[in-house]
Amino acid sequence: MSGFRWEIIQEYAPLFAEGAWMTIKCTIICVILGVTWGLILGLGGTAQAPRNRGLNRLLHIFVQWPVKIYVSAFRGTPLFVQIMVVHFALIPLLINPRDGLLVSSGIMSVDFARMLRSEYGAFLSCVVAITLNAGAYVSEIFRAGIQSIDRGQMEAARSLGMSYGKTMRKIILPQAFRRMLPPLGNNAIAIVKDSSLASAIGLADLAYAARTVSGAYASYWEPYLTISVVYWVITFLLSLTVRHMEKRLGRSD
């Protein structure tokens, strides 16, 4: 094995920097959207109306079961396949300049749809696919966190006249969040690494930069070792952030 050639990394340093920034942007957006979507799914999966048997049955059929099917589908299929389906099927279905649903319905202009697909198509597909995937995993984290809180707290709050939504917002979720923080941090770290799959559809992230450099020099040692270190630094800083948040939230214990 030949020595590490630093000149390759120096020559393509701007490309690696752009790739790192793209990876960070995707991670931040997907974590925010994934947690939001996961919270919605988690609340839907645990929605109940114990005082109204008819409404409770409707929630079970039309809310809880669709959430379970969604979570099972996205957890049971590879993320790479989901990215491909979103990029080559879902996004064209929505924003195709000729007959996309958003274009034909007048929500989006033809010029804007063409610009969006040509300049941000891969980025948009990456964000949508990873958000949908992360939401399925995060929903299970929220479901487990909510169910870990003693049911007596919900019953006590309801007996005091608090609504279901206010009880979840003021009492249940703040306590559950402390328990959910470690798995949520692990999910964010997974998103950092999973974003590399989007290089297959042309997203100019770290993996795309390494593939470009390795193709130019027919050398794989330097570019892939470099992005491995960058990925490790990003995930390490993210884990430190989560650990710091755990300590701050744990002071009240």
C-alpha positions in Angstrom: 0.0 0.0 0.0 1.4 3.3 -1.0 1.7 6.3 1.3 -1.1 8.8 1.9 -1.0 11.5 -0.9 -1.9 14.7 0.7 -1.8 16.6 -2.6 -5.0 14.8 -3.7 -6.9 16.1 -0.7 -5.4 19.6 -1.0 -6.4 19.8 -4.6 -10.0 18.8 -3.9 -10.3 20.4 -0.5 -13.1 22.8 -1.7 -15.1 19.8 -3.0 -14.8 18.0 0.3 -15.8 21.2 2.2 -18.9 21.7 0.0 -19.7 18.0 0.5 -19.4 18.3 4.3 -21.6 21.4 4.3 -24.2 19.6 2.2 -24.2 16.7 4.6 -24.6 19.0 7.6 -27.5 20.8 5.9 -29.3 17.6 5.1 -28.8 16.3 8.6 -30.1 19.5 10.3 -33.2 19.7 8.0 -33.9 15.9 8.2 -33.6 15.8 12.0 -35.9 18.8 12.5 -38.5 17.5 10.0 -38.1 13.9 11.0 -38.6 14.6 14.7 -41.7 16.8 13.9 -43.2 14.1 11.6 -42.3 11.4 14.1 -44.0 13.3 16.9 -47.2 13.6 14.8 -47.1 9.8 14.1 -46.3 9.0 17.7 -49.2 11.0 19.0 -51.4 9.4 16.3 -50.3 5.9 17.3 -51.1 6.6 21.0 -54.3 8.7 20.4 -57.1 7.5 22.7 -60.5 8.7 23.8 -61.2 6.4 26.8 -64.4 8.3 27.8 -65.9 7.9 24.3 -65.9 4.3 23.1 -67.2 5.2 19.7 -64.5 7.9 19.1 -61.9 5.5 20.5 -62.8 2.9 18.0 -62.7 5.4 15.1 -59.2 6.5 16.3 -58.1 2.9 16.4 -59.3 2.1 12.9 -58.5 5.4 11.0 -55.5 6.7 13.0 -53.6 4.0 14.9 -53.8 1.3 12.2 -52.6 3.6 9.3 -49.7 4.8 11.5 -48.8 1.1 12.3 -48.8 0.2 8.6 -46.8 3.3 7.7 -44.2 2.6 10.4 -44.0 -1.1 9.4 -43.5 -0.2 5.7 -40.7 2.3 6.2 -38.9 0.3 8.8 -39.2 -2.9 6.8 -37.7 -1.6 3.5 -34.2 -0.3 2.8 -33.6 3.4 2.9 -31.7 3.2 -0.4 -34.8 1.8 -2.1 -36.9 4.5 -0.5 -34.6 7.2 -1.8 -34.9 5.7 -5.3 -38.7 5.6 -5.2 -38.9 9.2 -4.0 -36.4 10.5 -6.5 -37.7 8.6 -9.6 -41.4 8.2 -8.8 -42.7 10.5 -6.0 -40.9 13.8 -6.9 -41.7 13.5 -10.7 -45.3 12.7 -9.8 -45.5 16.0 -7.8 -43.3 18.5 -9.6 -42.9 17.2 -13.2 -42.9 20.4 -15.3 -45.3 18.8 -17.8 -47.9 17.0 -15.8 -46.9 17.0 -12.1 -49.8 17.2 -9.7 -48.6 20.4 -8.1 -48.1 22.0 -11.6 -51.3 20.8 -13.2 -53.3 22.0 -10.1 -51.8 25.5 -10.4 -50.0 25.3 -7.0 -46.6 25.6 -8.7 -45.6 27.3 -11.9 -43.9 25.4 -14.7 -40.8 27.5 -14.5 -40.4 27.0 -10.8 -41.0 23.3 -11.1 -38.3 23.1 -13.8 -35.8 25.1 -11.7 -36.6 23.0 -8.6 -36.0 19.7 -10.3 -32.9 20.8 -12.1 -31.1 22.6 -9.3 -32.5 21.0 -6.1 -33.9 17.7 -7.3 -31.4 15.4 -5.5 -31.4 17.5 -2.4 -35.2 17.6 -2.2 -35.4 13.8 -2.8 -32.9 13.2 -0.1 -34.7 15.4 2.5 -38.1 13.9 1.7 -36.9 10.2 1.7 -34.9 10.5 4.9 -37.6 12.5 6.7 -40.2 9.9 5.9 -37.9 7.2 7.0 -36.7 8.9 10.2 -40.3 9.8 11.1 -41.1 6.1 11.2 -38.3 5.4 13.7 -38.8 8.5 15.7 -42.5 7.7 16.1 -41.6 4.5 17.9 -39.3 6.5 20.2 -42.1 8.9 21.0 -44.6 6.1 21.5 -42.3 4.2 23.9 -41.5 7.5 25.7 -45.1 8.5 26.1 -46.2 5.0 27.3 -43.3 4.9 29.8 -44.9 7.7 31.8 -47.3 6.4 34.5 -50.9 6.5 33.3 -51.9 8.0 36.6 -50.4 11.3 35.6 -52.7 11.5 32.6 -55.7 10.5 34.7 -54.9 13.0 37.4 -54.5 15.8 34.9 -57.8 14.9 33.2 -59.6 14.8 36.5 -58.4 18.4 37.1 -60.1 19.4 33.9 -57.1 19.6 31.6 -57.7 18.6 28.0 -55.9 15.6 26.4 -53.8 17.9 24.2 -52.8 20.2 27.1 -52.0 17.3 29.3 -49.7 15.8 26.6 -48.0 19.2 26.0 -47.6 20.3 29.6 -47.1 17.1 31.6 -46.4 13.9 29.5 -44.1 15.1 26.7 -41.7 17.2 28.9 -41.1 14.1 31.1 -40.9 11.7 28.2 -38.5 13.9 26.3 -35.7 13.3 28.8 -36.1 9.6 28.4 -36.3 9.9 24.6 -33.2 12.1 24.2 -30.6 9.3 23.9 -32.4 7.3 21.2 -33.2 10.6 19.4 -29.5 11.4 19.4 -28.7 8.0 18.0 -31.3 8.5 15.3 -29.7 11.9 14.4 -26.3 10.2 14.1 -27.8 7.5 11.9 -29.2 10.3 9.6 -25.7 11.7 9.2 -24.5 8.4 8.0 -27.6 7.5 6.0 -27.3 10.8 4.0 -24.4 9.2 2.1 -26.8 7.0 0.3 -28.2 10.1 -1.5 -24.9 10.3 -3.5 -26.4 7.6 -5.7 -28.9 10.1 -7.1 -26.3 12.9 -7.6 -26.4 14.7 -4.3 -23.0 16.5 -3.9 -22.3 15.4 -0.4 -19.2 13.9 1.2 -19.7 10.4 -0.4 -20.2 12.1 -3.8 -17.0 14.1 -3.3 -15.0 10.9 -2.4 -16.4 9.1 -5.5 -15.5 12.0 -7.7 -11.9 12.1 -6.4 -11.4 8.4 -6.5 -12.6 8.4 -10.1 -10.2 11.1 -11.1 -7.1 9.5 -9.5 -8.1 5.8 -9.5 -7.2 5.9 -5.8 -9.6 5.1 -3.0 -7.4 5.2 0.1 -7.1 9.0 0.4 -10.7 10.2 -0.4 -12.6 7.6 1.5 -10.3 7.8 4.6 -10.8 11.5 4.5 -14.6 11.4 4.5 -14.5 8.7 7.1 -12.7 11.1 9.4 -15.1 13.9 8.6 -18.1 11.7 9.3 -16.6 10.6 12.6 -16.0 14.3 13.6 -19.6 15.2 12.8 -21.0 12.3 14.7 -18.7 12.8 17.6 -19.7 16.5 18.0 -23.3 15.5 17.7 -22.9 12.9 20.4 -21.2 15.5 22.7 -24.2 17.8 22.1 -26.7 15.1 23.0 -24.7 14.2 26.1 -24.6 17.9 27.2 -28.4 18.1 26.8 -28.8 15.0 28.8 -26.8 16.5 31.7 -28.7 19.8 31.6 -32.1 18.1 31.6 -31.0 15.6 34.3 -30.2 18.3 36.8 -33.8 18.5 38.0 -33.6 14.7 38.9 
